[in-house]
Amino acid sequence: MKALRDAWADTLVSLAKEDQRIVVLDGDLANSTKADKFAAAHPDRFLEMGIAEQNMVGVAVGMATLGFVPWLSSFTVFFTHRAVDPIRMLVAQTNANVKIGAAYSGLMTGFTGKTHQDVEDLAIMRVMPGMTVLAPADQYECAAMIKWANEYHGPVYLRLTRDGASDVFGADYQFSVGEIRWLRQGKHALLISTGPQSVRCLEAANELAKQQIDVGVLHIPSIKPLNEAALLDACLAYDLIFTVEEHSVFGGLGGLVAELLSANSPRRVIRYGLEDKWGESAPNDFLLDKYGLSALQVSQRIAADFKKE
């Protein structure tokens, strides 16, 4: 297992050895985001921009017009709230070739608390026209996404949690933008998730199997674009669908699934995530348990809801 921020930095360090276009711009958080690894390996292509995220975005757009591939490094909350205006105006609306490495997404942000826990980012970023939104489950998917994004021309938002989860893929993993990934087949209900939360959902499904509840687990690595036909086809095989995300239940993955089904063939969708509330400063395990996102909590919640149906 490797933290996604480490996978992000290590992959860029390796890619930059061959691709001279790659530059990294950091918002005074290189030690936390692990961009300091890139700074050490490629000091001539690392720009420390300070606590000036809006300006950092503008500089990146300028560099992109000159043929560079700028990768931005900061905490998620500073991109999707403090710098959302230049991202919208300068990056998304001009289709600038800028890549956003959004670290510390979700609840687990190392005791920084609700000011730094961004549980609204998927809702904000996925509504921007032209913005690609990706959420890797493990280090291998993260590396594959970065390699894809580096060759793709256009804005990309990469949702990176501070820590990682157990690996579900291998070093030979091939990322295909828009496609869905089955982690487990099941016949009683479907569990849909994204990012490292998908790994916890797989663990939950394996626990549910011991209770004779057979749950399929579907991982959505590409929030946008998305192969809606494939997702719809998967959903139509079930009468009961659960979505689980380290994000608000409003506007994120749960909203995406509900929107798709309501427009095509309605199904019962139960959404797990943060219910119109902020996070707090606490250890990871405490937070996951309190907000119902640990493997144990997910399995218990599904078992209880399944019995009600």
C-alpha positions in Angstrom: 0.0 0.0 0.0 1.2 3.5 -0.8 -0.5 6.8 0.0 -2.0 8.4 -3.1 0.0 11.6 -2.5 3.2 9.5 -2.7 2.0 7.7 -5.8 1.2 11.1 -7.4 4.7 12.5 -6.7 6.6 9.3 -7.5 4.8 8.9 -10.9 5.5 12.5 -11.9 9.2 12.3 -10.8 9.5 9.2 -13.1 7.6 10.7 -16.0 9.5 14.0 -15.9 12.7 12.1 -16.6 11.5 11.5 -20.2 9.0 14.3 -20.6 10.6 17.7 -20.4 7.2 19.4 -20.7 6.2 18.5 -17.1 6.4 21.2 -14.5 5.0 21.2 -10.9 3.6 24.4 -9.2 3.1 24.1 -5.5 1.1 26.3 -3.0 3.5 26.2 -0.1 2.5 22.6 0.9 5.2 20.5 -0.9 6.1 18.6 2.3 2.5 17.6 2.8 1.5 16.9 -0.8 4.9 15.2 -1.4 5.6 17.6 -4.3 9.0 18.1 -2.5 10.0 14.8 -4.1 9.6 16.4 -7.5 11.4 19.5 -6.3 14.4 17.4 -5.2 14.5 15.4 -8.5 13.7 18.2 -10.9 14.5 21.6 -9.2 14.6 23.5 -12.4 10.9 22.5 -13.2 9.5 23.1 -9.7 7.9 26.4 -8.9 7.0 27.3 -5.3 4.2 29.8 -5.7 3.5 30.4 -2.0 0.0 30.8 -0.4 -1.4 32.3 -3.6 -3.5 29.6 -5.2 -5.4 31.9 -7.6 -2.1 33.3 -9.0 -0.7 29.8 -9.2 -3.6 28.8 -11.5 -3.0 31.8 -13.7 0.7 31.1 -14.0 -0.1 27.5 -14.9 -2.4 28.6 -17.7 0.3 30.8 -19.1 2.8 28.0 -19.0 0.3 25.6 -20.7 0.0 28.1 -23.6 3.8 27.8 -24.1 3.6 24.0 -24.4 4.4 23.0 -20.8 2.2 20.4 -18.9 1.7 22.1 -15.6 0.7 20.0 -12.6 -0.7 22.0 -9.7 -0.1 20.8 -6.1 -2.1 21.9 -3.0 -4.9 20.8 -0.7 -8.2 20.1 -2.3 -10.0 22.7 -0.3 -7.8 25.5 -1.6 -8.5 24.5 -5.2 -12.2 24.0 -5.1 -13.0 27.0 -2.9 -10.2 29.6 -2.8 -9.1 29.1 -6.4 -12.3 28.0 -8.0 -12.9 31.2 -9.9 -9.6 31.1 -11.9 -10.1 27.4 -12.4 -13.5 28.0 -13.9 -12.6 31.1 -15.9 -9.0 30.5 -17.0 -8.7 26.7 -17.0 -12.2 25.2 -17.8 -13.5 27.9 -20.0 -10.4 28.0 -22.2 -9.8 24.2 -22.1 -6.3 24.9 -20.8 -4.0 21.9 -20.5 -3.6 22.2 -16.7 -3.7 19.2 -14.3 -4.9 19.7 -10.8 -3.4 17.3 -8.2 -5.9 17.9 -5.3 -4.4 16.3 -2.2 -6.1 15.8 1.2 -9.5 15.2 -0.3 -12.3 14.0 2.0 -12.3 13.5 5.7 -8.8 12.1 6.4 -6.6 15.2 6.4 -4.3 14.6 9.3 -6.2 16.3 12.2 -6.6 19.6 10.2 -10.4 19.5 10.8 -13.4 20.9 9.0 -11.5 23.9 7.6 -9.4 21.6 5.5 -11.7 18.7 4.9 -13.3 19.1 1.5 -16.4 17.0 1.1 -17.9 19.2 -1.6 -15.3 19.0 -4.3 -16.9 16.4 -6.6 -20.1 18.3 -6.7 -18.2 21.5 -7.6 -15.8 20.1 -10.2 -18.1 17.7 -12.0 -20.5 20.5 -13.1 -17.7 22.4 -14.9 -18.0 21.9 -18.6 -15.0 20.3 -20.1 -13.4 19.3 -16.7 -12.3 15.7 -16.4 -12.7 14.4 -12.8 -10.8 11.3 -11.7 -10.7 9.5 -8.3 -8.2 6.7 -8.0 -8.7 3.8 -5.6 -5.1 2.8 -5.1 -1.5 3.6 -6.0 -1.6 1.7 -9.3 -4.7 3.3 -10.5 -3.3 6.7 -9.5 -0.2 6.1 -11.5 -2.1 5.0 -14.5 -4.4 8.0 -14.3 -1.5 10.4 -14.2 0.1 8.8 -17.2 -3.2 9.1 -19.1 -3.8 12.7 -18.0 -0.3 13.8 -18.9 -0.9 12.8 -22.6 -4.5 14.1 -22.6 -4.9 17.7 -23.8 -7.3 19.5 -21.5 -8.1 20.2 -17.8 -8.0 17.3 -15.4 -8.9 17.2 -11.7 -7.3 14.4 -9.8 -8.9 13.7 -6.4 -6.1 12.5 -4.1 -6.7 11.5 -0.5 -4.0 12.1 2.1 -3.6 8.4 2.8 -4.2 5.3 0.8 -6.1 2.0 1.1 -5.1 -1.6 0.4 -4.2 -2.2 -3.2 -7.0 -3.7 -5.4 -5.2 -3.4 -8.7 -1.7 -4.4 -9.9 1.3 -2.8 -11.6 -0.1 -3.8 -15.0 -3.3 -1.8 -14.5 -4.5 0.1 -17.6 -6.7 3.1 -17.1 -9.5 3.8 -19.6 -11.2 7.1 -19.0 -15.0 6.9 -18.5 -15.1 3.2 -17.9 -16.4 1.5 -14.8 -14.6 -1.3 -12.8 -16.2 -4.3 -11.2 -14.4 -5.2 -8.0 -16.9 -7.9 -7.0 -20.0 -9.6 -8.5 -23.1 -10.0 -6.4 -26.8 -10.9 -6.8 -28.7 -9.2 -4.0 -27.7 -5.6 -4.3 -25.2 -3.3 -5.9 -22.7 -1.1 -4.0 -21.1 1.8 -6.0 -18.2 3.8 -4.8 -15.2 5.8 -5.9 -11.6 6.5 -4.7 -10.1 4.6 -1.8 -13.6 4.3 -0.4 -14.2 1.6 -3.0 -11.6 -0.6 -1.2 -13.5 -0.2 2.1 -16.7 -1.1 0.2 -15.1 -4.3 -1.1 -14.1 -5.2 2.4 -17.6 -4.5 3.6 -19.1 -6.7 0.8 -16.8 -9.6 1.8 -18.1 -9.3 5.4 -21.7 -9.2 4.2 -21.1 -12.4 2.2 -20.6 -14.2 5.6 -24.2 -13.1 6.4 -25.5 -14.5 3.1 -25.9 -11.1 1.7 -24.3 -11.1 -1.8 -23.4 -7.6 -2.8 -21.7 -6.5 -6.0 -19.1 -3.8 -5.8 -18.7 -1.3 -8.7 -15.8 1.2 -8.6 -16.2 4.5 -10.6 -12.7 5.9 -11.2 -13.8 8.4 -13.8 -16.5 10.6 -12.4 -16.5 12.6 -15.5 -16.5 11.7 -18.3 -18.5 8.5 -17.6 -19.7 5.7 -19.7 -23.3 6.2 -18.6 -24.6 3.3 -20.7 -22.3 0.9 -19.0 -23.2 2.2 -15.5 -26.9 2.1 -16.4 -26.6 -1.4 -17.7 -24.9 -2.5 -14.4 -27.6 -0.8 -12.3 -30.5 -2.3 -14.1 -29.5 -5.7 -13.0 -30.4 -4.7 -9.4 -33.5 -3.5 -7.6 -31.5 -2.1 -4.7 -28.4 0.2 -5.1 -26.2 1.7 -2.5 -23.7 4.5 -3.1 -20.9 5.2 -0.7 -18.5 8.2 -0.8 -16.1 10.1 1.4 -18.0 13.2 0.3 -21.3 14.9 0.9 -24.4 12.9 -0.2 -25.3 15.9 -2.2 -24.0 16.4 -5.7 -21.3 13.8 -5.7 -21.3 10.1 -6.7 -24.7 9.5 -5.1 -26.2 12.4 -7.0 -24.6 11.2 -10.2 -26.1 7.7 -9.9 -29.5 9.1 -8.9 -29.6 11.5 -11.8 -28.8 8.8 -14.3 -31.4 6.3 -13.0 -34.2 8.9 -12.5 -33.8 9.9 -16.2 -33.8 6.3 -17.5 -35.2 3.6 -15.2 -35.7 4.5 -11.5 -34.3 2.2 -8.9 -34.1 2.4 -5.1 -30.9 4.3 -4.3 -29.6 4.6 -0.8 -26.8 7.1 -0.4 -24.1 6.9 2.3 -21.8 9.9 2.9 -21.9 13.1 4.9 -25.4 14.2 5.6 -25.4 18.0 5.4 -22.7 18.4 8.0 -19.0 19.4 8.4 -16.2 17.1 9.5 -14.0 17.4 12.5 -10.5 16.9 13.7 -9.9 13.3 14.8 -8.0 10.1 13.9 -8.9 8.5 10.6 -10.5 5.4 12.1 -12.7 7.5 14.4 -13.9 9.7 11.5 -14.7 6.7 9.2 -16.7 5.1 12.0 -18.5 8.2 13.0 -19.6 9.1 9.5 -20.5 5.5 8.7 -17.8 5.0 6.1 -15.5 2.3 7.6 -15.8 -1.2 6.2 -17.5 -2.3 9.4 -20.0 0.5 9.4 -20.8 0.1 5.7 -21.5 -3.6 6.1 -23.7 -3.0 9.2 -25.6 -0.2 7.5 -26.2 -2.3 4.3 -27.3 -5.3 6.4 -29.8 -3.2 8.3 -31.2 -1.5 5.2 -31.2 -4.7 3.2 -33.5 -6.3 5.8 -35.9 -3.4 5.6 -36.5 -3.9 1.9 
